[in-house]
């Protein structure tokens, strides 16, 4: 994984001291909250319903055991003993005291972590495939490119005050494990005629007006990629609306002028940008790539597995994926126990995962956009020991990609923007489908819940999506079907009138019953929905 050089470290240290001064001025009353707000947001500090919330960046979801231990330390010392892993592969702390925020950032800086650009109208944390460097289907490791993008975008003088927040994802496989087409810019690395390059999608996003990013360029060579992305941002920065926050995202610009016209303007801008020499020299890319060299795999690691323990076998089937290196596997740790809060982990659990990463996964862990944790490089011979340790820590729930693996935002329990609670709904649905065999009978079924139209829970991309709204002062939950954030990206459609908190749980069960009645051999929920359409589900829900 990438390691700071003296330049990286000096940037982060300087930012900590700068923010410490800003906090002191706010506490002394020298500056008002309105004056302080843009300063704290650029450092990932939000003012939520009950306290400040700090969002810590985990670039492209990759972190070491040492960094993971620091996250546990922060949770234990500065929060209430837990952290919340988010859909942008970051972590949030919900109970931060303002006067302690600079101390947290200083401690994070000791392990090469920060909260820079995790908020504000700037380029946010670059996200990527959580299986990067381990998956057999990738054409290249996308993380060196994600790191290059991180360095390019951090404190970029032209893009610090964009019309609206901006999110970029980079993948390197046909299977999209990062919801790439639902980002402002989605980058898929590929090879054409032996040359590495990328396909570019621009204008995806969720929120009030969900859109799937159209393809803007079918192939940009690696040598031109940074200049092309610079051109994409320049066109947006020039013409994106700043008069209406609801129409400020790049997806609205592309919707209004059309993808063809936007692509034409980007090509025109690219012709100029290419003369500026911003594309990194090969030596710089090689320098960054060296940090992502494959670990020292054991070439003699046995490629067999003892599955005699039935509980272990179920966990392997559900939460373990093939690795490109024989004798190894990719482990996903579910943060979705039946009684838990999706994405939450206690400080003790974070420490356990850090220790497992250090001992069994070459000191590397990943955060997924589905709010889980990955150990990317585990010997098959060590899987049983890993599972036992996870089980003892309450982290061995075998529900990856099942209905119990719910994505949910913090909702009205924490967020000042929310209209309804997400957490209790997620817990009630998880309880209704607590039987693991029942979940496995339903098969792959991605359920996602948001507490407001901002869609931090990605409900638009759920096979089943739930949106909490305020209906005359009462929490009401809209049900949507047919979304996907994968390579077959689609936006879910609302079934009809919403439900109360208990009614939405019943509605989800009704929908799954229709699926079981209608599915054909080998079909996932999404396949059946796309084949039979909305009508059978509406009839069952509303009569």
C-alpha positions in Angstrom: 0.0 0.0 0.0 1.0 3.6 -0.5 3.3 5.2 2.1 3.7 9.0 2.6 6.9 10.7 1.6 8.0 13.9 3.4 5.9 16.0 1.1 2.7 14.1 1.9 3.4 14.2 5.6 4.2 17.9 5.7 0.9 18.6 3.9 -1.1 16.7 6.5 0.8 18.0 9.5 0.4 21.6 8.2 -3.3 21.1 7.8 -3.6 19.8 11.3 -2.0 22.9 12.8 -4.0 25.2 10.5 -7.2 23.6 11.7 -6.2 23.7 15.3 -5.9 27.5 15.0 -9.3 27.7 13.3 -10.9 25.7 16.1 -9.3 27.9 18.7 -10.7 31.0 17.0 -14.1 29.4 16.9 -14.1 28.4 20.5 -12.9 31.9 21.6 -15.7 33.5 19.5 -13.3 35.2 17.2 -15.1 33.7 14.2 -18.8 32.8 14.0 -20.2 29.4 13.1 -21.1 30.6 9.6 -17.5 31.6 9.1 -16.2 28.4 10.7 -18.5 26.1 8.7 -16.6 26.0 5.4 -13.3 25.6 7.3 -14.5 22.6 9.3 -16.2 21.0 6.3 -12.9 21.0 4.4 -11.5 19.0 7.3 -14.3 16.5 7.4 -16.1 17.9 10.4 -19.9 18.1 10.3 -22.3 19.4 12.9 -25.0 16.8 13.2 -28.1 16.5 15.4 -26.4 15.8 18.7 -22.7 16.4 18.2 -20.0 16.9 15.7 -19.3 14.1 13.2 -15.8 13.5 11.9 -15.4 11.7 8.6 -11.9 10.2 8.1 -10.6 9.4 4.7 -9.6 5.8 3.7 -8.2 6.4 0.2 -9.7 3.7 -2.2 -10.6 1.8 1.0 -7.1 0.5 1.7 -5.5 0.6 5.1 -2.9 -1.2 7.3 -3.3 -2.9 10.6 -1.6 0.0 12.3 -4.0 2.4 10.7 -7.0 0.2 11.7 -5.7 0.1 15.3 -5.6 3.9 15.2 -9.2 4.0 14.2 -10.1 1.8 17.2 -8.1 4.1 19.4 -10.0 7.2 18.1 -13.3 5.4 18.7 -12.3 4.4 22.2 -10.7 7.8 23.3 -12.8 10.4 21.5 -16.1 8.8 20.6 -18.4 6.3 22.3 -16.4 3.2 21.5 -17.4 2.6 17.9 -17.0 3.8 14.4 -19.3 3.8 11.4 -17.9 2.6 8.0 -19.5 4.4 5.1 -20.5 3.8 1.5 -17.5 5.9 0.4 -15.1 3.5 2.0 -14.4 6.0 4.8 -15.2 5.9 8.6 -17.3 8.3 10.6 -17.3 9.1 14.3 -20.6 10.5 15.5 -19.9 12.0 19.0 -16.9 14.3 18.5 -16.1 17.3 20.8 -15.0 20.3 18.9 -12.1 21.1 21.1 -10.7 17.5 20.6 -11.1 17.5 16.8 -7.5 18.8 16.2 -6.1 16.2 18.5 -7.8 13.5 16.6 -6.4 14.7 13.3 -2.9 15.0 14.9 -3.1 11.4 16.0 -4.4 10.2 12.6 -1.5 12.1 11.0 0.9 9.9 12.9 -0.3 6.9 10.9 -0.6 8.6 7.5 -4.4 9.4 7.8 -6.4 12.5 7.6 -9.9 13.9 6.9 -9.0 16.3 4.1 -11.7 16.7 1.4 -14.1 14.2 3.0 -16.6 17.1 2.7 -17.1 20.3 0.8 -17.6 21.0 -2.8 -14.4 19.4 -3.9 -13.2 16.0 -5.2 -14.0 13.6 -2.4 -12.3 10.3 -1.5 -11.4 8.3 -4.6 -13.1 4.9 -4.3 -12.2 1.7 -6.0 -12.7 -2.1 -6.1 -12.3 -3.6 -2.6 -10.8 -6.7 -4.3 -8.1 -4.7 -6.2 -4.8 -6.5 -6.4 -6.4 -9.8 -5.4 -9.2 -10.4 -8.0 -8.3 -12.7 -10.9 -10.6 -10.7 -13.4 -8.8 -7.4 -13.2 -6.6 -6.2 -16.1 -4.4 -4.2 -13.8 -4.4 -3.1 -10.1 -6.5 0.1 -10.1 -5.0 1.3 -6.8 -1.9 3.0 -8.3 -4.3 5.0 -10.5 -6.6 5.8 -7.6 -3.5 7.0 -5.7 -2.5 9.1 -8.6 -5.9 10.6 -8.7 -5.8 11.3 -5.0 -2.5 13.2 -5.4 -3.8 15.1 -8.4 -7.1 16.1 -6.7 -5.8 17.0 -3.2 -5.8 20.8 -2.9 -6.2 21.1 -6.7 -6.3 24.9 -7.1 -9.0 24.9 -9.8 -11.3 22.2 -8.2 -11.3 23.2 -4.5 -14.6 25.1 -4.9 -16.6 23.2 -7.5 -20.3 23.8 -8.0 -21.0 20.7 -5.9 -19.2 17.7 -4.3 -17.5 15.4 -6.8 -17.0 11.6 -6.6 -14.7 9.4 -8.7 -14.4 5.7 -8.8 -11.8 3.6 -10.6 -12.1 -0.2 -11.4 -10.2 -2.6 -13.6 -12.6 -5.4 -14.3 -15.8 -6.0 -16.2 -17.5 -6.9 -12.9 -18.2 -3.6 -11.2 -17.8 -4.0 -7.4 -17.6 -0.2 -6.8 -20.9 1.1 -8.3 -18.6 3.0 -10.8 -21.4 4.2 -13.1 -23.2 5.9 -10.2 -20.2 8.3 -9.6 -19.7 11.7 -11.1 -16.8 10.1 -13.0 -16.4 6.4 -13.4 -13.2 5.0 -14.8 -12.8 1.4 -16.0 -9.2 0.4 -16.8 -8.9 -1.9 -19.8 -6.4 -3.1 -22.4 -6.8 -2.5 -26.1 -4.4 -4.0 -28.5 -2.0 -4.6 -25.6 -2.2 -0.9 -24.4 -3.5 0.1 -21.0 -6.2 2.7 -21.0 -9.6 3.5 -19.7 -13.2 3.8 -20.6 -14.8 7.0 -19.1 -18.3 7.4 -17.7 -19.4 10.8 -16.5 -22.6 12.1 -14.9 -23.7 9.3 -12.6 -25.1 9.8 -9.2 -27.9 9.2 -6.8 -29.7 11.8 -4.6 -32.7 13.7 -5.7 -32.3 12.9 -9.4 -30.5 9.5 -9.7 -28.8 8.9 -13.0 -26.5 6.3 -14.5 -23.4 7.8 -16.0 -23.3 7.6 -19.8 -20.1 6.5 -21.6 -18.2 9.7 -22.7 -15.1 8.1 -24.1 -14.6 4.5 -25.1 -10.8 4.5 -24.7 -8.3 7.0 -23.3 -4.7 5.9 -23.2 -3.0 5.8 -19.9 -0.6 8.5 -21.1 -3.6 10.9 -21.6 -5.8 9.9 -18.7 -5.0 12.7 -16.3 -5.3 15.4 -18.9 -8.6 14.0 -20.0 -10.0 14.0 -16.5 -8.7 17.5 -16.0 -10.7 18.5 -19.1 -13.8 16.7 -17.7 -13.6 18.7 -14.5 -12.8 22.0 -16.3 -15.9 21.8 -18.4 -18.0 21.1 -15.4 -16.4 23.8 -13.3 -17.1 26.3 -16.1 -20.7 25.5 -16.8 -22.0 23.7 -13.7 -24.8 25.6 -12.0 -24.0 27.5 -8.8 -27.4 29.2 -8.4 -29.3 26.1 -7.4 -27.9 23.4 -5.1 -30.3 20.8 -6.4 -29.1 21.3 -10.0 -25.4 21.7 -9.3 -24.1 18.2 -9.9 -22.4 17.3 -13.1 -25.2 14.8 -13.9 -27.6 17.8 -14.3 -25.2 19.6 -16.7 -24.9 16.5 -18.8 -28.6 15.9 -18.7 -29.3 19.5 -19.9 -26.7 19.7 -22.7 -26.5 16.1 -23.6 -23.7 13.6 -23.3 -22.6 14.1 -26.9 -22.2 17.9 -26.5 -20.5 17.5 -23.2 -18.1 15.0 -24.7 -17.4 17.4 -27.6 -16.6 20.2 -25.2 -14.3 17.9 -23.2 -12.4 16.9 -26.3 -12.0 20.6 -27.2 -10.7 21.3 -23.7 -8.5 18.3 -23.7 -6.7 19.5 -26.8 -5.6 22.6 -24.7 -5.0 20.7 -21.4 -2.7 18.2 -23.1 -0.3 21.0 -23.9 0.1 21.8 -20.2 2.1 18.7 -19.4 0.1 17.5 -16.3 0.3 13.8 -17.2 2.8 12.3 -14.9 6.1 10.9 -16.3 6.4 7.1 -16.4 8.9 7.2 -13.6 6.3 8.7 -11.2 3.7 6.1 -12.1 6.3 3.4 -11.5 7.2 5.0 -8.2 3.6 4.8 -7.0 3.0 1.4 -8.5 5.9 0.0 -6.5 3.9 0.5 -3.3 1.3 -1.8 -4.7 3.5 -4.7 -5.7 2.0 -8.1 -4.9 2.9 -9.4 -1.4 5.3 -12.3 -0.9 2.8 -15.0 -1.5 3.7 -18.6 -0.5 3.9 -20.4 -3.8 3.5 -23.7 -1.9 0.4 -22.7 0.0 -2.1 -25.6 -0.1 -5.0 -25.0 -2.4 -7.4 -27.2 -0.5 -9.8 -26.5 2.4 -11.2 -28.6 5.3 -14.9 -27.9 5.3 -15.9 -30.5 7.9 -17.2 -27.8 10.3 -20.7 -27.0 8.8 -20.8 -23.5 10.2 -17.4 -22.7 8.8 -18.4 -24.2 5.5 -21.4 -21.9 5.2 -19.3 -18.9 6.0 -16.7 -19.9 3.4 -19.5 -20.3 0.8 -21.0 -16.9 1.5 -18.1 -14.6 2.6 -15.0 -16.0 0.9 -14.1 -15.3 -2.7 -11.5 -16.7 -5.1 -8.1 -15.1 -5.2 -5.8 -14.9 -8.3 -3.0 -16.6 -6.3 -3.5 -20.4 -5.8 -3.7 -21.3 -2.1 -5.2 -17.9 -1.1 -8.7 -16.4 -0.7 -10.4 -13.1 -0.3 -12.4 -12.7 3.0 -15.2 -10.3 3.5 -16.1 -9.5 7.1 -19.7 -8.7 7.4 -20.5 -5.7 9.7 -24.2 -6.6 9.5 -25.1 -8.9 12.5 -28.8 -9.3 13.0 -29.0 -7.1 16.0 -26.4 -4.6 14.9 -26.3 -1.3 13.1 -25.1 -1.7 9.5 -21.5 -0.5 9.1 -20.8 -0.1 12.8 -18.0 -1.8 14.6 -16.8 -1.4 18.2 -13.3 -0.4 19.1 -12.6 -3.9 20.2 -13.9 -5.3 17.0 -11.8 -2.9 14.9 -8.8 -4.0 16.9 -9.6 -7.7 16.2 -9.8 -6.9 12.5 -6.6 -5.0 12.6 -4.8 -7.9 14.3 -6.2 -10.4 11.7 -5.1 -8.2 8.8 -1.6 -7.9 10.3 -1.3 -11.6 11.0 -3.1 -13.2 8.1 -3.4 -10.7 5.2 0.0 -9.1 4.8 -1.0 -6.2 7.1 -3.7 -5.0 4.7 -7.4 -4.4 5.0 -10.1 -2.9 2.8 -13.3 -1.0 3.5 -16.1 -1.8 1.0 -18.7 0.6 -0.4 -21.2 -1.9 1.1 -20.0 -1.0 4.6 -18.0 -4.2 5.2 -14.3 -5.0 5.7 -12.1 -7.2 3.5 -9.0 -9.2 4.3 -7.7 -9.4 0.7 -4.9 -12.0 0.9 -5.6 -14.9 3.3 -4.1 -18.3 2.9 -6.7 -21.0 2.6 -4.9 -22.9 5.3 -5.6 -19.9 7.7 -9.2 -19.5 6.9 -10.5 -21.6 9.8 -8.4 -19.7 12.3 -9.6 -16.4 10.9 -13.2 -17.6 11.1 -12.8 -18.7 14.7 -11.4 -15.3 15.7 -14.2 -13.5 13.9 -16.8 -15.7 15.4 -15.5 -15.0 18.9 -15.7 -11.2 18.2 -19.2 -11.3 16.7 -17.9 -10.7 13.2 -18.6 -14.0 11.5 -22.1 -13.4 10.1 -22.3 -15.3 6.9 -24.6 -13.0 4.9 -22.5 -11.3 2.3 -24.8 -10.1 -0.6 -27.9 -11.6 1.1 -30.9 -9.7 2.3 -29.3 -9.4 5.8 -26.3 -7.6 4.3 -28.2 -4.3 4.4 -26.6 -0.9 3.4 -28.1 1.9 5.6 -27.2 5.5 6.3 -27.3 6.8 9.9 -30.6 8.4 9.2 -32.5 10.5 11.7 -30.8 9.0 14.7 -27.8 11.1 13.8 -28.0 13.1 10.6 -29.4 16.6 10.5 -30.4 16.2 6.9 -32.5 13.0 7.4 -36.3 12.9 7.3 -36.7 9.4 8.8 -34.8 6.8 10.7 -32.9 4.1 8.8 -31.3 2.1 11.6 -34.4 0.7 13.3 -35.9 -0.3 9.9 -32.7 -2.1 9.0 -32.7 -3.9 12.3 -36.4 -4.9 12.0 -35.8 -6.3 8.5 -32.7 -8.1 9.6 -34.7 -9.7 12.5 -37.6 -10.7 10.1 -35.1 -12.5 7.9 -32.8 -13.6 10.7 -32.8 -17.3 9.7 -29.7 -17.7 7.6 -31.0 -20.6 5.6 -34.0 -18.4 4.6 -31.6 -15.7 3.4 -29.6 -18.2 1.4 -32.8 -19.6 -0.2 -33.5 -16.1 -1.4 -30.0 -15.8 -2.8 -28.3 -12.6 -3.9 -30.6 -9.8 -2.8 -29.2 -6.3 -2.1 -31.4 -4.2 0.2 -30.4 -0.5 0.7 -32.0 2.1 3.0 -31.7 5.9 3.0 -33.1 8.3 5.5 -33.5 11.1 3.1 -33.4 12.0 -0.6 -29.6 12.5 -0.5 -29.4 8.7 -0.8 -26.3 8.0 1.3 -27.7 4.5 1.7 -27.8 4.1 -2.1 -31.4 3.0 -2.1 -31.7 3.9 -5.8 -29.2 1.1 -6.5 -30.9 -1.6 -4.3 -32.5 -4.6 -5.7 -34.9 -3.5 -3.0 -34.5 0.1 -2.0 -36.2 2.0 0.9 -36.3 5.8 1.2 -37.5 7.4 4.4 -39.5 10.6 3.9 -41.4 13.0 6.1 -45.2 12.8 5.4 -46.9 15.5 7.3 -44.6 15.0 10.3 -44.8 11.2 10.2 -42.0 9.0 9.0 -43.1 7.2 5.8 -41.1 4.7 3.7 -41.1 4.4 0.0 -40.3 1.1 -1.5 -38.4 0.7 -4.8 -37.5 -2.3 -6.9 -35.0 -3.2 -9.6 -31.9 -1.1 -8.9 -28.4 -2.2 -9.3 -25.0 -0.6 -8.7 -23.1 -3.4 -10.6 -22.1 -3.6 -14.2 -25.8 -4.0 -15.1 -26.5 -0.6 -13.4 -30.1 0.4 -13.2 -32.2 2.8 -11.1 -34.9 1.3 -8.9 -38.5 2.3 -9.5 -41.0 3.2 -6.8 -43.7 0.6 -6.3 -46.4 3.1 -5.1 -47.6 4.7 -1.9 -45.3 4.4 1.1 -45.6 2.5 4.4 -45.1 3.1 8.1 -42.1 1.5 9.9 -43.7 -1.8 10.5 -45.5 -1.8 7.2 -42.3 -1.5 5.2 -41.0 -4.6 6.9 -44.1 -6.5 5.9 -43.8 -5.0 2.4 -40.3 -6.3 2.0 -41.5 -9.8 3.0 -44.3 -9.6 0.5 -41.9 -8.7 -2.3 -39.7 -11.6 -1.5 -42.6 -14.0 -1.4 -43.6 -12.8 -4.9 -40.1 -13.5 -6.1 -40.1 -17.0 -4.6 -43.4 -17.7 -6.4 -42.2 -16.3 -9.7 -38.6 -17.1 -10.0 -37.2 -19.6 -12.5 -34.2 -21.8 -12.0 -31.0 -19.9 -11.4 -32.6 -16.5 -11.2 -31.6 -13.9 -8.7 -34.3 -11.5 -7.4 -33.1 -8.9 -9.8 -33.4 -11.3 -12.8 -36.9 -12.2 -11.8 -38.0 -8.6 -11.4 -36.6 -7.7 -14.8 -38.4 -10.6 -16.4 -41.8 -10.2 -14.9 -41.8 -6.5 -14.3 -43.3 -4.4 -11.5 -47.0 -5.4 -11.8 -47.0 -8.7 -9.9 -45.3 -7.0 -7.0 -47.7 -4.1 -7.0 -50.7 -6.4 -7.0 -49.3 -8.2 -4.0 -48.5 -5.0 -2.2 -51.6 -2.9 -2.9 -54.2 -5.3 -4.2 
